[in-house]
Amino acid sequence: MIDLTPLKAALNGKAIAVVGLGASGLPVIAACKAAGITCIAWDDSETARKAAAAAGATIADITADNINDVALVCLAPGIPLSHPAPHRIVALARQHGVSLTGDIELFHRARPQALTIGITGTNGKSTTTALIGHILQEAGKATAVGGNIGTAVLSLPILPDDGVYVLELSSYQLDLCQTFAPTIAVFINISADHLDRHGDMGGYVAAKEKIFNGKGAAIIGVDDPESAAVFNRQRKNGARTLTAVSVQQPVTKGVCVNNDGLLCDDTEIITDLKDCSALQGQHNWQNAALAYAACRKVGVSRETIIKALKSFGGLAHRQYIAATLNGVRYINDSKATNDDAAATALRAFKPIYWIAGGKSKGSGYAACEKELSRVRHAFLIGAAEEEMAEWLDKNNIPYTRCGNLQDATRSAHEMAQRERRKDAVVLLSPACASFDQFKSFEHRGDIFVETVKTLVNTPTPTNGITKGPPR
């Protein structure tokens, strides 16, 4: 657990209010208790309030009556700051001049000299974060991996001075940072996402760019227009030393991957990424190149990085091979909750028996549309089923309306096994959020994997209504 004792003096005897008592809120309470800091906690859920009380917090709603007893408000990342409207406690804190922050910022204030690698981007954050952590661990460095990837930052252990904190950072988390400045900032890519939270693309990009606060190194993927613009802005800013990363073109004084999968440091070939079984596809080549650049910045040798890239086993729910039967691979990419993420998966495979659908994000499927020639048949689920069926009709792609994930997986399995096409995959890459039928994208992916494990041993008849010509 991170020691928050260095924060006590600045609090002037006042409390920290923790609002939102989920994955990040409860560790804040535990760290405050350990440091002797008074903690007032609130959540609309009675169950969450009981858990916070058991952890040692004073349970009280934050109102005008007690806001002046609070030095700062630590918000859960999902609580709205501005869009569609500020949460009532956010508005109250601003009215009374009380600072709003998050657990990442508290970590930085408590350990400002810690060696940190921060990773953000629209897609690929978790894989890049896990890969950097894997490389550093293989190099024998004291390493802790957390943030948006799973373990809350304040639950991480206290590392020695040369240890490295590897933190996945969402735009929601960065929005709550004022002084946090990672030693090495990794910016993967950016495309439209979470616009309901940030108002528009400008607000979303601005939140992401907070990862470049302060000085240090910046490693930036430059293959999409918005990220290229971010690189140029940071170059003009001059606060950080920059490394460009590309999988589309050579870069001067940077890292790139050519069309054959060769990882190059400037112009020198380092390794062939096609030998890395868990890092297939151009998007994973980008993740590998970013991880290579970050780990070189902390002194890991090329040889160690190459070995670690080849031994990396991949990350659950992110193009993870759940099973293989008769040459057909069953791939869990449940984390692909938006159009761009699903298009990235479609681009990596052919032919595809595609399981898609869920809760639509309302931005359409333009990126996926460019990759539909790879889809042999689609199997639709969830609230977006009707919307996706109309879209596939317009693009003359055959599909089966399945309703739920289990039936879709069974139908895709039967067709793929009947046809036995070379390099075929059954791909769960929904292009939609999971919250219509599942607790989370992890829950959705787990159900897919459980169903696949049953099917590879016991084939199940097709269910659903098939639409479209055979292909």
C-alpha positions as CSV (number, residue, x, y, z in Angstrom):
1,M,0.0,0.0,0.0
2,I,1.2,3.5,-0.8
3,D,1.9,5.6,2.2
4,L,-0.1,8.9,2.2
5,T,1.6,10.3,5.3
6,P,3.4,13.0,3.3
7,L,0.0,14.5,2.5
8,K,-1.0,15.2,6.1
9,A,0.7,18.5,6.6
10,A,-1.0,20.1,3.5
11,L,-4.4,19.0,4.7
12,N,-4.2,21.3,7.8
13,G,-6.2,18.8,9.9
14,K,-9.1,18.6,7.5
15,A,-10.5,15.4,5.9
16,I,-10.2,13.9,2.5
17,A,-13.7,13.2,1.1
18,V,-13.9,10.1,-1.1
19,V,-16.9,10.1,-3.5
20,G,-17.5,6.8,-5.3
21,L,-16.5,3.7,-3.4
22,G,-15.6,1.2,-6.0
23,A,-12.3,-0.2,-7.3
24,S,-10.3,3.0,-6.6
25,G,-12.3,4.5,-3.7
26,L,-11.9,1.8,-1.1
27,P,-8.1,1.7,-1.5
28,V,-8.0,5.5,-0.9
29,I,-9.9,4.9,2.4
30,A,-7.5,2.2,3.4
31,A,-4.5,4.3,2.6
32,C,-5.9,7.3,4.5
33,K,-6.6,5.1,7.6
34,A,-3.1,3.8,7.5
35,A,-1.7,7.3,7.3
36,G,-3.9,8.7,10.1
37,I,-5.9,10.9,7.7
38,T,-9.6,11.5,8.4
39,C,-11.7,10.2,5.6
40,I,-15.3,11.1,4.8
41,A,-16.9,8.7,2.3
42,W,-20.0,8.7,0.2
43,D,-21.6,6.6,-2.5
44,D,-25.2,6.3,-3.6
45,S,-25.0,2.6,-3.1
46,E,-25.8,1.4,0.5
47,T,-23.7,-1.7,-0.1
48,A,-20.7,0.4,-1.0
49,R,-21.2,2.7,2.0
50,K,-21.2,-0.4,4.3
51,A,-17.9,-1.6,2.8
52,A,-16.4,1.9,3.3
53,A,-17.6,2.0,6.9
54,A,-16.0,-1.4,7.5
55,A,-12.8,0.0,6.1
56,G,-12.7,2.8,8.6
57,A,-14.3,5.7,6.9
58,T,-16.9,8.1,8.3
59,I,-20.0,7.8,6.1
60,A,-21.6,11.1,5.4
61,D,-23.1,12.8,2.3
62,I,-21.1,15.8,1.2
63,T,-23.2,18.9,1.6
64,A,-22.9,22.6,2.3
65,D,-22.9,21.7,6.0
66,N,-19.7,19.7,6.0
67,I,-17.8,20.8,2.8
68,N,-15.7,23.2,4.7
69,D,-14.4,20.3,6.8
70,V,-12.9,18.8,3.7
71,A,-9.5,19.7,2.3
72,L,-10.0,17.9,-1.0
73,V,-12.5,15.6,-2.7
74,C,-11.1,12.4,-4.3
75,L,-13.5,11.3,-7.0
76,A,-14.0,8.0,-8.6
77,P,-13.0,8.4,-12.3
78,G,-16.6,7.8,-13.6
79,I,-18.2,10.7,-11.7
80,P,-19.0,13.5,-14.2
81,L,-16.9,16.7,-14.0
82,S,-18.7,18.7,-16.7
83,H,-20.6,16.5,-19.2
84,P,-23.5,15.9,-19.5
85,A,-23.6,17.9,-16.3
86,P,-21.3,18.2,-13.2
87,H,-22.2,15.9,-10.4
88,R,-23.8,17.8,-7.5
89,I,-20.7,17.2,-5.3
90,V,-18.4,18.5,-8.0
91,A,-20.5,21.6,-8.3
92,L,-20.5,22.1,-4.5
93,A,-16.8,21.6,-4.2
94,R,-16.1,24.2,-6.9
95,Q,-18.5,26.6,-5.3
96,H,-16.5,26.4,-2.0
97,G,-13.1,26.3,-3.6
98,V,-12.4,22.7,-2.6
99,S,-9.9,20.8,-4.8
100,L,-11.2,17.9,-6.9
101,T,-8.7,15.1,-7.6
102,G,-8.3,11.4,-8.0
103,D,-6.2,8.5,-6.7
104,I,-3.5,8.9,-9.4
105,E,-2.9,12.5,-8.2
106,L,-2.8,11.4,-4.5
107,F,-0.2,8.8,-5.5
108,H,2.0,11.4,-7.2
109,R,1.7,13.9,-4.3
110,A,2.8,11.2,-1.8
111,R,5.6,9.8,-4.0
112,P,6.6,12.7,-6.4
113,Q,10.1,11.2,-7.1
114,A,8.9,7.7,-8.0
115,L,9.9,6.4,-11.4
116,T,6.7,6.0,-13.4
117,I,5.7,5.0,-16.9
118,G,2.2,6.3,-17.7
119,I,0.3,4.8,-20.7
120,T,-2.7,6.3,-22.4
121,G,-4.5,6.1,-25.7
122,T,-7.9,5.1,-27.1
123,N,-6.9,1.5,-27.9
124,G,-4.1,-0.7,-26.8
125,K,-3.5,0.7,-23.3
126,S,-3.9,-2.5,-21.4
127,T,-1.8,-4.6,-23.7
128,T,1.0,-2.0,-23.8
129,T,0.9,-1.6,-20.1
130,A,1.0,-5.4,-19.4
131,L,3.8,-5.8,-22.0
132,I,5.9,-3.1,-20.4
133,G,5.4,-4.7,-17.0
134,H,6.3,-8.1,-18.4
135,I,9.6,-6.8,-20.0
136,L,10.6,-5.0,-16.8
137,Q,10.0,-8.0,-14.7
138,E,11.9,-10.2,-17.1
139,A,14.7,-7.7,-16.8
140,G,14.8,-8.2,-13.0
141,K,13.5,-4.7,-12.1
142,A,11.2,-4.1,-9.2
143,T,7.9,-3.4,-10.9
144,A,4.3,-2.7,-10.0
145,V,1.6,-2.6,-12.6
146,G,-1.8,-0.9,-11.9
147,G,-4.1,2.0,-12.6
148,N,-6.9,1.5,-15.1
149,I,-5.6,-2.0,-15.9
150,G,-6.9,-3.5,-12.6
151,T,-5.0,-2.9,-9.4
152,A,-5.8,0.6,-7.9
153,V,-2.6,2.7,-7.7
154,L,-2.8,3.2,-3.9
155,S,-3.0,-0.6,-3.4
156,L,0.4,-1.0,-5.2
157,P,3.4,-1.8,-3.0
158,I,6.1,0.7,-2.0
159,L,9.0,0.0,-4.4
160,P,12.7,0.8,-3.9
161,D,14.0,4.0,-5.5
162,D,15.0,2.3,-8.7
163,G,11.6,0.4,-9.0
164,V,9.2,1.3,-11.7
165,Y,5.4,1.9,-11.5
166,V,3.7,1.1,-14.8
167,L,0.3,2.8,-14.8
168,E,-2.5,2.5,-17.4
169,L,-4.3,5.9,-17.4
170,S,-7.8,6.5,-18.8
171,S,-9.0,10.0,-19.9
172,Y,-11.2,9.9,-16.8
173,Q,-8.2,9.4,-14.5
174,L,-6.1,12.0,-16.3
175,D,-9.0,14.5,-16.0
176,L,-8.5,14.4,-12.2
177,C,-4.8,15.0,-12.3
178,Q,-3.3,18.4,-11.5
179,T,0.4,17.8,-10.9
180,F,0.9,14.1,-11.8
181,A,3.8,13.9,-14.3
182,P,5.0,10.4,-15.2
183,T,8.7,10.0,-15.8
184,I,7.9,8.5,-19.2
185,A,4.6,9.3,-20.9
186,V,3.4,6.8,-23.5
187,F,0.7,8.0,-25.9
188,I,-0.5,5.2,-28.1
189,N,-3.2,6.6,-30.4
190,I,-6.5,8.5,-30.3
191,S,-9.9,8.3,-31.9
192,A,-13.4,9.3,-31.0
193,D,-14.5,7.8,-27.6
194,H,-16.1,8.9,-24.4
195,L,-17.4,12.1,-26.0
196,D,-20.4,12.0,-23.7
197,R,-18.0,12.5,-20.8
198,H,-15.7,15.1,-22.4
199,G,-18.2,17.0,-24.6
200,D,-16.4,16.7,-27.9
201,M,-13.2,15.5,-29.4
202,G,-11.2,18.6,-28.3
203,G,-12.2,17.9,-24.7
204,Y,-11.2,14.2,-25.0
205,V,-7.8,15.0,-26.5
206,A,-7.1,17.7,-23.9
207,A,-7.8,15.2,-21.1
208,K,-5.4,12.7,-22.7
209,E,-2.7,15.3,-23.2
210,K,-2.5,15.9,-19.4
211,I,-0.2,12.9,-19.4
212,F,2.5,15.3,-20.7
213,N,2.4,17.5,-17.6
214,G,5.9,18.3,-16.3
215,K,9.2,17.2,-17.7
216,G,10.6,13.8,-18.7
217,A,10.3,11.6,-21.8
218,A,7.3,11.3,-24.2
219,I,6.8,8.3,-26.5
220,I,4.1,9.0,-29.0
221,G,2.5,6.9,-31.7
222,V,2.1,9.1,-34.8
223,D,0.1,7.1,-37.2
224,D,-3.3,8.7,-36.7
225,P,-3.9,12.4,-37.5
226,E,-4.8,13.4,-34.0
227,S,-1.8,11.8,-32.5
228,A,0.5,13.3,-35.1
229,A,-0.9,16.7,-34.0
230,V,-0.3,15.8,-30.4
231,F,3.3,15.0,-31.3
232,N,3.7,18.4,-33.0
233,R,2.2,20.3,-30.1
234,Q,4.5,18.5,-27.6
235,R,7.5,19.3,-29.8
236,K,6.7,23.0,-29.8
237,N,6.1,22.8,-26.0
238,G,9.6,21.5,-25.6
239,A,9.2,20.2,-22.0
240,R,9.8,16.5,-22.8
241,T,12.2,14.6,-25.0
242,L,10.2,13.0,-27.7
243,T,10.3,9.6,-29.4
244,A,8.0,9.0,-32.4
245,V,6.7,5.5,-33.0
246,S,5.1,4.3,-36.3
247,V,4.0,1.1,-38.0
248,Q,3.3,2.9,-41.2
249,Q,6.4,4.8,-42.1
250,P,10.1,5.2,-41.1
251,V,10.8,7.7,-38.4
252,T,13.9,9.7,-37.6
253,K,15.3,9.1,-34.1
254,G,12.3,6.9,-33.3
255,V,11.0,3.4,-33.4
256,C,9.1,1.8,-36.3
257,V,7.9,-1.5,-37.6
258,N,7.9,-2.1,-41.4
259,N,5.3,-4.0,-43.4
260,D,7.1,-7.3,-42.8
261,G,6.9,-6.9,-39.0
262,L,10.5,-6.0,-38.5
263,L,11.0,-3.8,-35.4
264,C,13.5,-1.0,-36.1
265,D,15.2,1.4,-33.8
266,D,15.7,4.3,-36.2
267,T,17.0,2.4,-39.2
268,E,18.6,-0.6,-37.3
269,I,16.6,-3.8,-37.4
270,I,16.0,-5.2,-33.9
271,T,13.8,-8.3,-34.3
272,D,11.0,-9.9,-36.3
273,L,7.7,-9.4,-34.5
274,K,6.1,-12.2,-36.5
275,D,8.0,-14.5,-34.1
276,C,6.0,-13.1,-31.2
277,S,2.9,-15.3,-31.0
278,A,0.9,-13.0,-28.8
279,L,1.7,-9.8,-30.7
280,Q,0.2,-10.5,-34.1
281,G,-1.3,-7.7,-36.3
282,Q,-0.2,-4.2,-37.0
283,H,-1.9,-2.8,-33.8
284,N,0.1,-5.2,-31.6
285,W,3.3,-4.2,-33.5
286,Q,2.5,-0.7,-32.5
287,N,2.1,-1.8,-28.8
288,A,5.4,-3.7,-29.0
289,A,7.3,-0.7,-30.5
290,L,6.0,1.6,-27.8
291,A,6.9,-0.9,-25.1
292,Y,10.4,-1.3,-26.6
293,A,10.9,2.4,-26.6
294,A,9.7,2.8,-23.0
295,C,11.9,0.0,-21.7
296,R,15.0,1.3,-23.5
297,K,14.4,4.6,-21.6
298,V,14.8,2.8,-18.3
299,G,17.9,1.0,-19.4
300,V,16.7,-2.5,-20.4
301,S,18.9,-4.1,-23.0
302,R,17.7,-4.9,-26.5
303,E,18.4,-8.6,-25.9
304,T,16.3,-8.7,-22.8
305,I,13.4,-6.9,-24.5
306,I,13.5,-9.2,-27.6
307,K,13.4,-12.3,-25.3
308,A,10.5,-10.8,-23.3
309,L,8.5,-9.9,-26.4
310,K,8.6,-13.5,-27.5
311,S,7.6,-14.9,-24.1
312,F,4.7,-12.5,-23.6
313,G,1.5,-14.5,-23.3
314,G,-1.0,-11.9,-24.2
315,L,-3.8,-10.3,-22.1
316,A,-7.3,-11.8,-21.5
317,H,-10.1,-10.2,-23.5
318,R,-7.7,-8.5,-25.9
319,Q,-7.4,-10.8,-29.0
320,Y,-6.7,-13.7,-26.6
321,I,-6.7,-17.2,-28.2
322,A,-9.2,-19.1,-26.0
323,A,-9.0,-22.4,-27.9
324,T,-8.1,-23.9,-31.2
325,L,-10.0,-26.8,-32.8
326,N,-9.3,-28.3,-36.2
327,G,-7.3,-25.2,-37.2
328,V,-10.0,-22.8,-36.2
329,R,-8.9,-20.3,-33.5
330,Y,-11.5,-18.9,-31.0
331,I,-10.5,-15.4,-30.1
332,N,-11.7,-13.4,-27.1
333,D,-11.5,-9.6,-27.9
334,S,-14.3,-8.5,-25.6
335,K,-12.4,-5.4,-24.8
336,A,-13.1,-4.1,-28.3
337,T,-16.0,-1.9,-27.1
338,N,-15.8,0.7,-29.9
339,D,-15.6,0.8,-33.7
340,D,-11.9,1.4,-34.0
341,A,-11.0,-1.3,-31.6
342,A,-13.1,-3.9,-33.4
343,A,-11.7,-2.8,-36.8
344,T,-8.2,-3.4,-35.5
345,A,-9.1,-7.0,-34.7
346,L,-10.9,-7.5,-38.0
347,R,-7.8,-6.2,-39.8
348,A,-5.7,-8.9,-38.1
349,F,-7.6,-12.0,-39.3
350,K,-9.2,-13.6,-42.3
351,P,-11.6,-15.3,-42.8
352,I,-13.7,-14.3,-39.7
353,Y,-16.8,-15.6,-38.2
354,W,-17.6,-12.4,-36.3
355,I,-19.6,-12.1,-33.1
356,A,-20.6,-8.5,-32.7
357,G,-23.1,-6.3,-30.9
358,G,-24.1,-5.1,-27.4
359,K,-24.9,-1.6,-26.3
360,S,-24.2,0.8,-29.2
361,K,-22.0,3.8,-28.6
362,G,-24.0,5.7,-31.3
363,S,-21.0,6.6,-33.5
364,G,-21.5,4.0,-36.2
365,Y,-19.1,1.4,-37.6
366,A,-17.2,3.3,-40.3
367,A,-13.8,1.8,-39.3
368,C,-15.2,-1.7,-39.3
369,E,-16.9,-1.2,-42.6
370,K,-13.4,-0.9,-44.2
371,E,-12.6,-4.4,-43.0
372,L,-15.8,-6.2,-43.9
373,S,-14.3,-8.1,-46.8
374,R,-12.6,-10.2,-44.1
375,V,-15.9,-11.3,-42.6
376,R,-17.3,-14.6,-43.8
377,H,-20.4,-14.3,-41.6
378,A,-21.5,-12.2,-38.7
379,F,-23.4,-13.3,-35.6
380,L,-25.3,-10.5,-33.9
381,I,-26.2,-10.0,-30.2
382,G,-27.6,-7.5,-27.8
383,A,-29.3,-4.1,-28.0
384,A,-27.5,-3.1,-31.2
385,E,-28.6,-6.2,-33.1
386,E,-31.2,-4.4,-35.2
387,E,-28.8,-1.5,-35.9
388,M,-26.0,-3.8,-36.9
389,A,-28.3,-5.9,-39.1
390,E,-29.4,-2.9,-41.1
391,W,-25.8,-1.8,-41.5
392,L,-24.7,-5.3,-42.7
393,D,-27.7,-5.4,-45.1
394,K,-26.4,-2.2,-46.7
395,N,-23.0,-3.8,-47.1
396,N,-24.2,-7.2,-48.3
397,I,-22.6,-9.1,-45.5
398,P,-24.4,-12.3,-44.4
399,Y,-25.4,-12.5,-40.7
400,T,-27.3,-14.4,-38.1
401,R,-29.4,-12.7,-35.5
402,C,-28.7,-14.6,-32.3
403,G,-29.8,-12.4,-29.5
404,N,-27.4,-13.7,-26.9
405,L,-23.7,-14.5,-26.8
406,Q,-24.1,-18.2,-26.1
407,D,-26.2,-18.8,-29.1
408,A,-24.0,-16.6,-31.3
409,T,-20.9,-18.6,-30.2
410,R,-22.6,-21.9,-30.9
411,S,-23.7,-20.8,-34.3
412,A,-20.3,-19.4,-35.3
413,H,-18.7,-22.6,-34.0
414,E,-20.9,-24.8,-36.0
415,M,-20.4,-22.9,-39.3
416,A,-16.6,-22.5,-38.8
417,Q,-16.2,-26.2,-38.1
418,R,-18.4,-27.2,-41.0
419,E,-16.5,-25.1,-43.5
420,R,-13.0,-25.6,-42.0
421,R,-11.4,-22.7,-44.0
422,K,-7.7,-22.1,-43.7
423,D,-6.7,-19.6,-41.0
424,A,-10.3,-19.2,-39.9
425,V,-11.2,-17.5,-36.6
426,V,-14.3,-17.2,-34.5
427,L,-13.9,-13.7,-33.2
428,L,-15.7,-12.0,-30.4
429,S,-14.9,-8.3,-31.1
430,P,-18.2,-6.6,-30.3
431,A,-17.7,-3.0,-31.4
432,C,-20.1,-2.1,-28.6
433,A,-20.3,-1.7,-24.9
434,S,-21.2,-4.7,-22.7
435,F,-23.7,-3.2,-20.3
436,D,-26.9,-4.3,-22.0
437,Q,-26.4,-8.0,-21.1
438,F,-23.2,-8.1,-19.0
439,K,-21.6,-6.6,-15.9
440,S,-18.5,-5.6,-17.8
441,F,-16.5,-6.5,-20.9
442,E,-14.6,-9.0,-18.7
443,H,-17.9,-10.7,-17.8
444,R,-18.8,-10.9,-21.5
445,G,-15.4,-12.3,-22.4
446,D,-15.6,-14.9,-19.6
447,I,-19.0,-16.1,-20.9
448,F,-17.5,-16.5,-24.4
449,V,-14.5,-18.5,-23.1
450,E,-16.7,-20.7,-21.0
451,T,-19.0,-21.4,-23.9
452,V,-16.1,-22.1,-26.2
453,K,-14.6,-24.6,-23.8
454,T,-17.8,-26.5,-23.8
455,L,-18.2,-26.4,-27.6
456,V,-14.8,-27.6,-28.5
457,N,-15.8,-30.9,-26.8
458,T,-19.5,-30.9,-27.5
459,P,-20.7,-29.4,-30.8
460,T,-24.0,-27.6,-30.6
461,P,-26.7,-27.0,-33.3
462,T,-27.1,-23.6,-34.9
463,N,-29.6,-21.2,-33.3
464,G,-30.9,-18.0,-34.7
465,I,-32.3,-16.5,-37.9
466,T,-29.8,-16.3,-40.7
467,K,-30.0,-13.4,-43.2
468,G,-27.9,-12.8,-46.3
469,P,-26.4,-14.9,-49.2
470,P,-23.8,-17.6,-48.5
471,R,-20.2,-16.5,-49.0
